[in-house]
């Protein structure tokens, strides 16, 4: 039985956790809140299902990015290009999944808010509670889009730009195969 390489997954996980830690540190500095307060807010507003699904899709897109970089080690141009295209498309589909997830949870939050409004009558005694419940559901609705859509666009941009730069490097190698790579990411095998 062959030994499965887990280095790609570990690289993707390292990228994801590094970005989370840097983002959390930036949030602490900018907001003045503690990291536990920010994490509690994220769980309360976004919910565990959204965070877990979003984390899975971000991990998958970062794995596609790492695999995209790994195609530079393939010598056969046809095989390299086919694998590069495969991982680019896989990463873009993950980004599409992130956008779809964000919009789905937006609709879910709006639907839950409207559902709560239709379940009970509106009286002067319960108006404050109804408004509080609606605000809670609508914050879920809009924060999932505020976080998911820009994240999807940013990851998609990274994948497309990375693919374009790898394509240029591979074309330069074909034009002048004796010179080697001048791209520091490829030459130093960072990814």
Contact map, one row per residue, 1 for C-alpha under 8 A:
11100000000000000000000000000000000000000000000000000000000000000000000000000000000000000000000000000000000000000000000000000000000000000000000000000000000000000000000000000000000000000000000
11110000000000000000000000000000000000000000000000000000000000000000000000000000000000000000000000000000000000000000000000000000000000000000000000000000000000000000000000000000000000000000000
11111000000000000000000000000000000000000000000000000000000000000000000000000000000000000000000000000000000000000000000000000000000000000000000000000000000000000000000000000000000000000000000
01111100000000000000000000000000000000000000000000000000000000000000000000000000000000000000000000000000000000000000000000000000000000000000000000000000000000000000000000000000000000000000000
00111111000000000000000000000000000000000000000000000000000000000000000000000000000000000000000000000000000000000000000000000000000000000000000000000000000000000000000000000000000000000000000
00011111110000000000000000000000000000000000000000000000000000000000000000000000000000000000000000000000000000000000000000000000000000000000000000000000000000000000000000000000000000000000000
00001111111000000000000000000000000000000000000000000000000000000000000000000000000000000000000000000000000000000000000000000000000000000000000000000000000000000000000000000000000000000000000
00001111111100000000000000000000000000000000000000000000000000100110000000000000000000000000000000000000000000000000000000000000000000000000000000000000000000000000000000000000000000000000000
00000111111110000000000000000000000000000000000000000000000000100000000000000000000000000000000000000000000000000000000000000000000000000000000000000000000000000000000000000000000000000000000
00000111111111000000000000000000000000000000000000000000000000000000000000000000000000000000000000000000000000000000000000000000000000000000000000000000000000000000000000000000000000000000000
00000011111111100000000000000000000000000000000000000000000000100100000000000000000000000000000000000000000000000000000000000000000000000000000000000000000000000000000000000000000000000000001
00000001111111110000000000000000000000000000000000000000001001101100000000000000000000000000000000000000000000000000000000000000000000000000000000000000000000000000000000000000000000000000000
00000000111111111000000000000000000000000000000000000000001001100000000000000000000000000000000000000000000000000000000000000000000000000000000000000000000000000000000000000000000000000000000
00000000011111111100000000000000000000000000000000000000000000000000000000000000000000000000000000000000000000000000000000000000000000000000000000000000000000000000000000000000000000000000000
00000000001111111110000000000000000000000000000000000000000001000000000000000000000000000000000000000000000000000000000000000000000000000000000000000000000000000000000000000000000000000000000
00000000000111111111000000000000000000000000000000000000011001000000000000000000000000000000000000000000000000000000000000000000000000000000000000000000000000000000000000000000000000000000000
00000000000011111111100000000000000000000000000000000000000000000000000000000000000000000000000000000000000000000000000000000000000000000000000000000000000000000000000000000000000000000000000
00000000000001111111110000000000000000000000000000000000000000000000000000000000000000000000000000000000000000000000000000000000000000000000000000000000000000000000000000000000000000000000000
00000000000000111111111000000000000000000000000000000000000000000000000000000000000000000000000000000000000000000000000000000000000000000000000000000000000000000000000000000000000000000000000
00000000000000011111111100000000000000000000000000000000000000000000000000000000000000000000000000000000000000000000000000000000000000000000000000000000000000000000000000000000000000000000000
00000000000000001111111110000000000000000000000000000000000000000000000000000000000000000000000000000000000000000000000000000000000000000000000000000000000000000000000000000000000000000000000
00000000000000000111111111000000000000000000000000000000000000000000000000000000000000000000000000000000000000000000000000000000000000000000000000000000000000000000000000000000000000000000000
00000000000000000011111111100000000000000000000000000000000000000000000000000000000000000000000000000000000000000000000000000000000000000000000000000000000000000000000000000000000000000000000
00000000000000000001111111110000001001000000000000000000000000000000000000000000000000000000000000000000000000000000000000000000000000000000000000000000000000000000000000000000000000000000000
00000000000000000000111111111000001000000000000000000000000000000000000000000000000000000000000000000000000000000000000000000000000000000000000000000000000000000000000000000000000000000000000
00000000000000000000011111111100000000000000000000000000000000000000000000000000000000000000000000000000000000000000000000000000000000000000000000000000000000000000000000000000000000000000000
00000000000000000000001111111111100001000000000000000000000000000000000000000000000000000000000000000000000000000000000000000000000000000000000000000000000000000000000000000000000000000000000
00000000000000000000000111111111111001000000000000000000000000000000000000000000000000000000000000000000000000000000000000000000000000000000000000000000000000000000000000000000000000000000000
00000000000000000000000011111111100000000000000000000000000000000000000000000000000000000000000000000000000000000000000000000000000000000000000000000000000000000000000000000000000000000000000
00000000000000000000000001111111000000000000000000000000000000000000000000000000000000000000000000000000000000000000000000000000000000000000000000000000000000000000000000000000000000000000000
00000000000000000000000000111111100000000000000000000000000000000000000000000000000000000000000000000000000000000000000000000000000000000000000000000000000000000000000000000000000000000000000
00000000000000000000000000111111110000000000000000000000000000000000000000000000000000000000000000000000000000000000000000000000000000000000000000000000000000000000000000000000000000000000000
00000000000000000000000000111011111011000000000000000000000000000000000000000000000000000000000000000000000000000000000000000000000000000000000000000000000000000000000000000000000000000000000
00000000000000000000000000010001111111000000000000000000000000000000000000000000000000000000000000000000000000000000000000000000000000000000000000000000000000000000000000000000000000000000000
00000000000000000000000110010000111111100000000000000000000000000000000000000000000000000000000000000000000000000000000000000000000000000000000000000000000000000000000000000000000000000000000
00000000000000000000000000000000011111110000000000000000000000000000000000000000000000000000000000000000000000000000000000000000000000000000000000000000000000000000000000000000000000000000000
00000000000000000000000000000000111111111000000000000000000000000000000000000000000000000000000000000000000000000000000000000000000000000000000000000000000000000000000000000000000000000000000
00000000000000000000000100110000111111111100000000000000000000000000000000000000000000000000000000000000000000000000000000000000000000000000000000000000000000000000000000000000000000000000000
00000000000000000000000000000000001111111110000000000000000000000000000000000000000000000000000000000000000000000000000000000000000000000000000000000000000000000000000000000000000000000000000
00000000000000000000000000000000000111111111000000000000000000000000000000000000000000000000000000000000000000000000000000000000000000000000000000000000000000000000000000000000000000000000000
00000000000000000000000000000000000011111111100000000000000000000000000000000000000000000000000000000000000000000000000000000000000000000000000000000000000000000000000000000000000000000000000
00000000000000000000000000000000000001111111111000000000000000000000000000000000000000000000000000000000000000000000000000000000000000000000000000000000000000000000000000000000000000000000000
00000000000000000000000000000000000000111111111100100000000000000000000000000000000000000000000000000000000000000000000000000000000000000000000000000000000000000000000000000000000000000000000
00000000000000000000000000000000000000011111111000000000000000000000000000000000000000000000000000000000000000000000000000000000000000000000000000000000000000000000000000000000000000000000000
00000000000000000000000000000000000000001111111000000000000000000000000000000000000000000000000000000000000000000000000000000000000000010011001000000000000000000000000000000000000000000000000
00000000000000000000000000000000000000000111111101100000000000000000000000000000000000000000000000000000000000000000000000000000000000000001001100000000000000000000000000000000000000000000000
00000000000000000000000000000000000000000111111111100000000000000000000000000000000000000000000000000000000000000000000000000000000000000001000000000000000000000000000000000000000000000000000
00000000000000000000000000000000000000000010011111110000000000000000000000000000000000000000000000000000000000000000000000000000000000000000000000000000000000000000000000000000000000000000000
00000000000000000000000000000000000000000000001111111000000000000000000000000000000000000000000000000000000000000000000000000000000000000000000000000000000000000000000000000000000000000000000
00000000000000000000000000000000000000000000011111111100000000000000000000000000000000000000000000001000100000000000000000000000000000000000000100000000000000000000000000000000000000000000000
00000000000000000000000000000000000000000010011111111110000000000000000000000000000000000000000000000000000000000000000000000000000000000000000000000000000000000000000000000000000000000000000
00000000000000000000000000000000000000000000000111111111000000000000000000000000000000000000000000000000000000000000000000000000000000000000000000000000000000000000000000000000000000000000000
00000000000000000000000000000000000000000000000011111111100000000000000000000000000000000000000000001000000000000000000000000000000000000000000000000000000000000000000000000000000000000000000
00000000000000000000000000000000000000000000000001111111110000000000000000000000000000000000000001001000000000000000000000000000000000000000000000010000000000000000000000000000000000000000000
00000000000000000000000000000000000000000000000000111111111000000000000000000000000000000000000000000000000000000000000000000000000000000000000000000000000000000000000000000000000000000000000
00000000000000000000000000000000000000000000000000011111111100000000000000000000000000000000000000000000000000000000000000000000000000000000000000000000000000000000000000000000000000000000000
00000000000000000000000000000000000000000000000000001111111110000000000000000000000000000000011011000000000000000000000000000000000000000000000000000000000000000000000000000000000000000000000
00000000000000010000000000000000000000000000000000000111111111000000000000000000000000000000011001000000000000000000000000000000000000000000000000000000000000000000000000000000000000000000000
00000000000110010000000000000000000000000000000000000011111111100000000000000000000000000000000000000000000000000000000000000000000000000000000000000000000000000000000000000000000000000000000
00000000000000000000000000000000000000000000000000000001111111110000000000000000000000000010010000000000000000000000000000000000000000000000000000000000000000000000000000000000000000000000000
00000000000000000000000000000000000000000000000000000000111111111000000000000000000000000111011000000000000000000000000000000000000000000000000000000000001000000000000000000000000000000000000
00000000000110110000000000000000000000000000000000000000011111111100000000000000000000000010000000000000000000000000000000000000000000000000000000000000000000000000000000000000000000000000000
00000001101110000000000000000000000000000000000000000000001111111110000000000000000000000010000000000000000000000000000000000000000000000000000000000000000000000000000000000000000000000000000
00000000000000000000000000000000000000000000000000000000000111111111000000000000000000110110000000000000000000000000000000000000000000000000000000000000000000000000000000000000000000000000000
00000000000100000000000000000000000000000000000000000000000011111111100000000000000000110010000000000000000000000000000000000000000000000000000000000000000000100100000000000000000000000000000
00000001001100000000000000000000000000000000000000000000000001111111110000000000000000000000000000000000000000000000000000000000000000000000000000000000000000000000000000000000000000000000001
00000001000000000000000000000000000000000000000000000000000000111111111000000000000000100000000000000000000000000000000000000000000000000000000000000000000000000000000000000000000000000000000
00000000000000000000000000000000000000000000000000000000000000011111111100000000001100110000000000000000000000000000000000000000000000000000000000000000000000000010000000000000000000000000000
00000000000000000000000000000000000000000000000000000000000000001111111100000000000000000000000000000000000000000000000000000000000000000000000000000000000000000100010000000000000000000000001
00000000000000000000000000000000000000000000000000000000000000000111111111000000000000000000000000000000000000000000000000000000000000000000000000000000000000000000000000000000000000000000001
00000000000000000000000000000000000000000000000000000000000000000011111111000001101100000000000000000000000000000000000000000000000000000000000000000000000000000000000000000000000000000000000
00000000000000000000000000000000000000000000000000000000000000000001111111100001000000000000000000000000000000000000000000000000000000000000000000000000000000000000010001000000000000000100000
00000000000000000000000000000000000000000000000000000000000000000000011111100000000000000000000000000000000000000000000000000000000000000000000000000000000000000000000000000000000000000000000
00000000000000000000000000000000000000000000000000000000000000000000011111111011000000000000000000000000000000000000000000000000000000000000000000000000000000000000000000000000000000000000000
00000000000000000000000000000000000000000000000000000000000000000000000111111001000000000000000000000000000000000000000000000000000000000000000000000000000000000000000000000000000000000000000
00000000000000000000000000000000000000000000000000000000000000000000000001111111000000000000000000000000000000000000000000000000000000000000000000000000000000000000000000000000000000000000000
00000000000000000000000000000000000000000000000000000000000000000000000001111111100000000000000000000000000000000000000000000000000000000000000000000000000000000000000000000000000000000000000
00000000000000000000000000000000000000000000000000000000000000000000000000011111110000000000000000000000000000000000000000000000000000000000000000000000000000000000000000000000000000000000000
00000000000000000000000000000000000000000000000000000000000000000000000001011111111000000000000000000000000000000000000000000000000000000000000000000000000000000000000000000000000000000000000
00000000000000000000000000000000000000000000000000000000000000000000001101111111111100000000000000000000000000000000000000000000000000000000000000000000000000000000000000000000000000000000000
00000000000000000000000000000000000000000000000000000000000000000000001000001111111110000000000000000000000000000000000000000000000000000000000000000000000000000000000000000000000000000000000
00000000000000000000000000000000000000000000000000000000000000000000000000000111111111000000000000000000000000000000000000000000000000000000000000000000000000000000000000000000000000000000000
00000000000000000000000000000000000000000000000000000000000000000001001000000011111111100000000000000000000000000000000000000000000000000000000000000000000000000000000000000000000000000000000
00000000000000000000000000000000000000000000000000000000000000000001001000000001111111110000000000000000000000000000000000000000000000000000000000000000000000000010000000000000000000000000000
00000000000000000000000000000000000000000000000000000000000000000000000000000000111111111000000000000000000000000000000000000000000000000000000000000000000000000000000000000000000000000000000
00000000000000000000000000000000000000000000000000000000000000000000000000000000011111111100000000000000000000000000000000000000000000000000000000000000000000000000000000000000000000000000000
00000000000000000000000000000000000000000000000000000000000000011011000000000000001111111110000000000000000000000000000000000000000000000000000000000000000000000000000000000000000000000000000
00000000000000000000000000000000000000000000000000000000000000011001000000000000000111111111000000000000000000000000000000000000000000000000000000000000000000110010000000000000000000000000000
00000000000000000000000000000000000000000000000000000000000000000000000000000000000011111111100000000000000000000000000000000000000000000000000000000000000000000000000000000000000000000000000
00000000000000000000000000000000000000000000000000000000000010010000000000000000000001111111110000000000000000000000000000000000000000000000000000000000000000000000000000000000000000000000000
00000000000000000000000000000000000000000000000000000000000111111000000000000000000000111111111000000000000000000000000000000000000000000000000000000000000100100000000000000000000000000000000
00000000000000000000000000000000000000000000000000000000000010000000000000000000000000011111111100000000000000000000000000000000000000000000000000000000000100100000000000000000000000000000000
00000000000000000000000000000000000000000000000000000000000000000000000000000000000000001111111110000000000000000000000000000000000000000000000000000000000000000000000000000000000000000000000
00000000000000000000000000000000000000000000000000000000110110000000000000000000000000000111111111000000000000000000000000000000000000000000000000000000000000000000000000000000000000000000000
00000000000000000000000000000000000000000000000000000000110010000000000000000000000000000011111111100000000000000000000000000000000000000000000000000001101100000000000000000000000000000000000
00000000000000000000000000000000000000000000000000000000000000000000000000000000000000000001111111110000000000000000000000000000000000000000000000000001000000000000000000000000000000000000000
00000000000000000000000000000000000000000000000000000000100000000000000000000000000000000000111111111000000000000000000000000000000000000000000000000000000000000000000000000000000000000000000
00000000000000000000000000000000000000000000000000000100110000000000000000000000000000000000011111111100000000000000000000000000000000000000000000011011000000000000000000000000000000000000000
00000000000000000000000000000000000000000000000000000000000000000000000000000000000000000000001111111110000000000000000000000000000000000000000010011001000000000000000000000000000000000000000
00000000000000000000000000000000000000000000000000000000000000000000000000000000000000000000000111111111000000000000000000000000000000000000000000000000000000000000000000000000000000000000000
00000000000000000000000000000000000000000000000001001100000000000000000000000000000000000000000011111111100000000000000000000000000000000000000000010000000000000000000000000000000000000000000
00000000000000000000000000000000000000000000000000000000000000000000000000000000000000000000000001111111110000000000000000000000000000000000000110111000000000000000000000000000000000000000000
00000000000000000000000000000000000000000000000000000000000000000000000000000000000000000000000000111111111000000000000000000000000000000000000110000000000000000000000000000000000000000000000
00000000000000000000000000000000000000000000000000000000000000000000000000000000000000000000000000011111111100000000000000000000000000000000000000000000000000000000000000000000000000000000000
00000000000000000000000000000000000000000000000001000000000000000000000000000000000000000000000000001111111110000000000000000000000000000001100110000000000000000000000000000000000000000000000
00000000000000000000000000000000000000000000000000000000000000000000000000000000000000000000000000000111111111000000000000000000000000000001111110000000000000000000000000000000000000000000000
00000000000000000000000000000000000000000000000000000000000000000000000000000000000000000000000000000011111111100000000000000000000000000000100000000000000000000000000000000000000000000000000
00000000000000000000000000000000000000000000000000000000000000000000000000000000000000000000000000000001111111110000000000000000000000000000100000000000000000000000000000000000000000000000000
00000000000000000000000000000000000000000000000000000000000000000000000000000000000000000000000000000000111111111000000000000000000000001111110000000000000000000000000000000000000000000000000
00000000000000000000000000000000000000000000000000000000000000000000000000000000000000000000000000000000011111111100000000000000000000001100100000000000000000000000000000000000000000000000000
00000000000000000000000000000000000000000000000000000000000000000000000000000000000000000000000000000000001111111110000000000000000000000000000000000000000000000000000000000000000000000000000
00000000000000000000000000000000000000000000000000000000000000000000000000000000000000000000000000000000000111111111000000000000000000001000000000000000000000000000000000000000000000000000000
00000000000000000000000000000000000000000000000000000000000000000000000000000000000000000000000000000000000011111111100000000000000011101100000000000000000000000000000000000000000000000000000
00000000000000000000000000000000000000000000000000000000000000000000000000000000000000000000000000000000000001111111110000000000000001000000000000000000000000000000000000000000000000000000000
00000000000000000000000000000000000000000000000000000000000000000000000000000000000000000000000000000000000000111111111000000000000000000000000000000000000000000000000000000000000000000000000
00000000000000000000000000000000000000000000000000000000000000000000000000000000000000000000000000000000000000011111111100000000010011000000000000000000000000000000000000000000000000000000000
00000000000000000000000000000000000000000000000000000000000000000000000000000000000000000000000000000000000000001111111111000000010001000000000000000000000000000000000000000000000000000000000
00000000000000000000000000000000000000000000000000000000000000000000000000000000000000000000000000000000000000000111111110000000000000000000000000000000000000000000000000000000000000000000000
00000000000000000000000000000000000000000000000000000000000000000000000000000000000000000000000000000000000000000011111110000000000000000000000000000000000000000000000000000000000000000000000
00000000000000000000000000000000000000000000000000000000000000000000000000000000000000000000000000000000000000000001111111000000000000000000000000000000000000000000000000000000000000000000000
00000000000000000000000000000000000000000000000000000000000000000000000000000000000000000000000000000000000000000000111111100000000000000000000000000000000000000000000000000000000000000000000
00000000000000000000000000000000000000000000000000000000000000000000000000000000000000000000000000000000000000000000100111110110010000000000000000000000000000000000000000000000000000000000000
00000000000000000000000000000000000000000000000000000000000000000000000000000000000000000000000000000000000000000000000011111110000000000000000000000000000000000000000000000000000000000000000
00000000000000000000000000000000000000000000000000000000000000000000000000000000000000000000000000000000000000000000000001111110000000000000000000000000000000000000000000000000000000000000000
00000000000000000000000000000000000000000000000000000000000000000000000000000000000000000000000000000000000000000000000000111111000000000000000000000000000000000000000000000000000000000000000
00000000000000000000000000000000000000000000000000000000000000000000000000000000000000000000000000000000000000000000000001111111110000000000000000000000000000000000000000000000000000000000000
00000000000000000000000000000000000000000000000000000000000000000000000000000000000000000000000000000000000000000000000001111111111000000000000000000000000000000000000000000000000000000000000
00000000000000000000000000000000000000000000000000000000000000000000000000000000000000000000000000000000000000000000000000001111111100000000000000000000000000000000000000000000000000000000000
00000000000000000000000000000000000000000000000000000000000000000000000000000000000000000000000000000000000000000000000000000111111110000000000000000000000000000000000000000000000000000000000
00000000000000000000000000000000000000000000000000000000000000000000000000000000000000000000000000000000000000000001100001000111111111000000000000000000000000000000000000000000000000000000000
00000000000000000000000000000000000000000000000000000000000000000000000000000000000000000000000000000000000000000000000000000011111111100000000000000000000000000000000000000000000000000000000
00000000000000000000000000000000000000000000000000000000000000000000000000000000000000000000000000000000000000000000000000000001111111110000000000000000000000000000000000000000000000000000000
00000000000000000000000000000000000000000000000000000000000000000000000000000000000000000000000000000000000000001001000000000000111111111000000000000000000000000000000000000000000000000000000
00000000000000000000000000000000000000000000000000000000000000000000000000000000000000000000000000000000000000001101100000000000011111111100000000000000000000000000000000000000000000000000000
00000000000000000000000000000000000000000000000000000000000000000000000000000000000000000000000000000000000000001000000000000000001111111110000000000000000000000000000000000000000000000000000
00000000000000000000000000000000000000000000100000000000000000000000000000000000000000000000000000000000000000000000000000000000000111111111000000000000000000000000000000000000000000000000000
00000000000000000000000000000000000000000000000000000000000000000000000000000000000000000000000000000000000011011000000000000000000011111111100000000000000000000000000000000000000000000000000
00000000000000000000000000000000000000000000000000000000000000000000000000000000000000000000000000000000000011001000000000000000000001111111110000000000000000000000000000000000000000000000000
00000000000000000000000000000000000000000000100000000000000000000000000000000000000000000000000000000000000010000000000000000000000000111111111000000000000000000000000000000000000000000000000
00000000000000000000000000000000000000000000111000000000000000000000000000000000000000000000000000000000110010000000000000000000000000011111111100000000000000000000000000000000000000000000000
00000000000000000000000000000000000000000000000000000000000000000000000000000000000000000000000000000000111111000000000000000000000000001111111110000000000000000000000000000000000000000000000
00000000000000000000000000000000000000000000000000000000000000000000000000000000000000000000000000000000010010000000000000000000000000000111111111000000000000000000000000000000000000000000000
00000000000000000000000000000000000000000000110000000000000000000000000000000000000000000000000000000000010000000000000000000000000000000011111111100000000000000000000000000000000000000000000
00000000000000000000000000000000000000000000010001000000000000000000000000000000000000000000000000000110110000000000000000000000000000000001111111110000000000000000000000000000000000000000000
00000000000000000000000000000000000000000000000000000000000000000000000000000000000000000000000000100110110000000000000000000000000000000000111111111000000000000000000000000000000000000000000
00000000000000000000000000000000000000000000000000000000000000000000000000000000000000000000000000000000000000000000000000000000000000000000011111111100000000000000000000000000000000000000000
00000000000000000000000000000000000000000000000000000000000000000000000000000000000000000000000000000100000000000000000000000000000000000000001111111110000000000000000000000000000000000000000
00000000000000000000000000000000000000000000000000000100000000000000000000000000000000000000000001101100000000000000000000000000000000000000000111111111000000000000000000000000000000000000000
00000000000000000000000000000000000000000000000000000000000000000000000000000000000000000000000001100100000000000000000000000000000000000000000011111111100000000000000000000000000000000000000
00000000000000000000000000000000000000000000000000000000000000000000000000000000000000000000000000000000000000000000000000000000000000000000000001111111110000000000000000000000000000000000000
00000000000000000000000000000000000000000000000000000000000000000000000000000000000000000000000001000000000000000000000000000000000000000000000000111111111000000000000000000000000000000000000
00000000000000000000000000000000000000000000000000000000000000000000000000000000000000000000001101100000000000000000000000000000000000000000000000011111111100000000000000000000000000000000000
00000000000000000000000000000000000000000000000000000000000000000000000000000000000000000000001000000000000000000000000000000000000000000000000000001111111110000000000000000000000000000000000
00000000000000000000000000000000000000000000000000000000000000000000000000000000000000000000000000000000000000000000000000000000000000000000000000000111111111000000000000000000000000000000000
00000000000000000000000000000000000000000000000000000000000010000000000000000000000000000000001000000000000000000000000000000000000000000000000000000011111111100000000000000000000000000000000
00000000000000000000000000000000000000000000000000000000000000000000000000000000000000000011001000000000000000000000000000000000000000000000000000000001111111110000000000000000000000000000000
00000000000000000000000000000000000000000000000000000000000000000000000000000000000000000000000000000000000000000000000000000000000000000000000000000000111111111000000000000000000000000000000
00000000000000000000000000000000000000000000000000000000000000000000000000000000000000000000000000000000000000000000000000000000000000000000000000000000011111111100000000000000000000000000000
00000000000000000000000000000000000000000000000000000000000000001000000000000000000000010011000000000000000000000000000000000000000000000000000000000000001111111110000000000000000000000000000
00000000000000000000000000000000000000000000000000000000000000000000000000000000000000010000000000000000000000000000000000000000000000000000000000000000000111111111000000000000000000000000000
00000000000000000000000000000000000000000000000000000000000000000000000000000000000000000000000000000000000000000000000000000000000000000000000000000000000011111111100000000000000000000000000
00000000000000000000000000000000000000000000000000000000000000001000100000000000000000000000000000000000000000000000000000000000000000000000000000000000000001111111110000000000000000000000000
00000000000000000000000000000000000000000000000000000000000000000001000000000000000100010000000000000000000000000000000000000000000000000000000000000000000000111111111000000000000000000000000
00000000000000000000000000000000000000000000000000000000000000000000000000000000000000000000000000000000000000000000000000000000000000000000000000000000000000011111111100000000000000000000000
00000000000000000000000000000000000000000000000000000000000000000000000000000000000000000000000000000000000000000000000000000000000000000000000000000000000000001111111110000000000000000000000
00000000000000000000000000000000000000000000000000000000000000000000100100000000000000000000000000000000000000000000000000000000000000000000000000000000000000000111111111000000000000000000000
00000000000000000000000000000000000000000000000000000000000000000000000000000000000000000000000000000000000000000000000000000000000000000000000000000000000000000011111111100000000000000000000
00000000000000000000000000000000000000000000000000000000000000000000000000000000000000000000000000000000000000000000000000000000000000000000000000000000000000000001111111110000000000000000000
00000000000000000000000000000000000000000000000000000000000000000000000000000000000000000000000000000000000000000000000000000000000000000000000000000000000000000000111111111000000011100000000
00000000000000000000000000000000000000000000000000000000000000000000000100000000000000000000000000000000000000000000000000000000000000000000000000000000000000000000011111111100000000000000000
00000000000000000000000000000000000000000000000000000000000000000000000000000000000000000000000000000000000000000000000000000000000000000000000000000000000000000000001111111110000000000000000
00000000000000000000000000000000000000000000000000000000000000000000000000000000000000000000000000000000000000000000000000000000000000000000000000000000000000000000000111111111100010000000000
00000000000000000000000000000000000000000000000000000000000000000000000000000000000000000000000000000000000000000000000000000000000000000000000000000000000000000000000011111111111110000000000
00000000000000000000000000000000000000000000000000000000000000000000000000000000000000000000000000000000000000000000000000000000000000000000000000000000000000000000000001111111100000000000000
00000000000000000000000000000000000000000000000000000000000000000000000000000000000000000000000000000000000000000000000000000000000000000000000000000000000000000000000000111111100000000000000
00000000000000000000000000000000000000000000000000000000000000000000000000000000000000000000000000000000000000000000000000000000000000000000000000000000000000000000000000011111111100000000000
00000000000000000000000000000000000000000000000000000000000000000000000000000000000000000000000000000000000000000000000000000000000000000000000000000000000000000000000000011111111100000000000
00000000000000000000000000000000000000000000000000000000000000000000000000000000000000000000000000000000000000000000000000000000000000000000000000000000000000000000000000001001111100000000000
00000000000000000000000000000000000000000000000000000000000000000000000000000000000000000000000000000000000000000000000000000000000000000000000000000000000000000000000000001001111110000000000
00000000000000000000000000000000000000000000000000000000000000000000000000000000000000000000000000000000000000000000000000000000000000000000000000000000000000000000000000001001111111000000000
00000000000000000000000000000000000000000000000000000000000000000000000000000000000000000000000000000000000000000000000000000000000000000000000000000000000000000000000010011000001111110110000
00000000000000000000000000000000000000000000000000000000000000000000000000000000000000000000000000000000000000000000000000000000000000000000000000000000000000000000000010000000000111110110000
00000000000000000000000000000000000000000000000000000000000000000000000000000000000000000000000000000000000000000000000000000000000000000000000000000000000000000000000010000000000011111110000
00000000000000000000000000000000000000000000000000000000000000000000000000000000000000000000000000000000000000000000000000000000000000000000000000000000000000000000000000000000000011111111100
00000000000000000000000000000000000000000000000000000000000000000000000000000000000000000000000000000000000000000000000000000000000000000000000000000000000000000000000000000000000000111111111
00000000000000000000000000000000000000000000000000000000000000000000000100000000000000000000000000000000000000000000000000000000000000000000000000000000000000000000000000000000000011111111111
00000000000000000000000000000000000000000000000000000000000000000000000000000000000000000000000000000000000000000000000000000000000000000000000000000000000000000000000000000000000011111111100
00000000000000000000000000000000000000000000000000000000000000000000000000000000000000000000000000000000000000000000000000000000000000000000000000000000000000000000000000000000000000011111110
00000000000000000000000000000000000000000000000000000000000000000000000000000000000000000000000000000000000000000000000000000000000000000000000000000000000000000000000000000000000000011111111
00000000000000000000000000000000000000000000000000000000000000000000000000000000000000000000000000000000000000000000000000000000000000000000000000000000000000000000000000000000000000001101111
00000000001000000000000000000000000000000000000000000000000000000100110000000000000000000000000000000000000000000000000000000000000000000000000000000000000000000000000000000000000000001100111
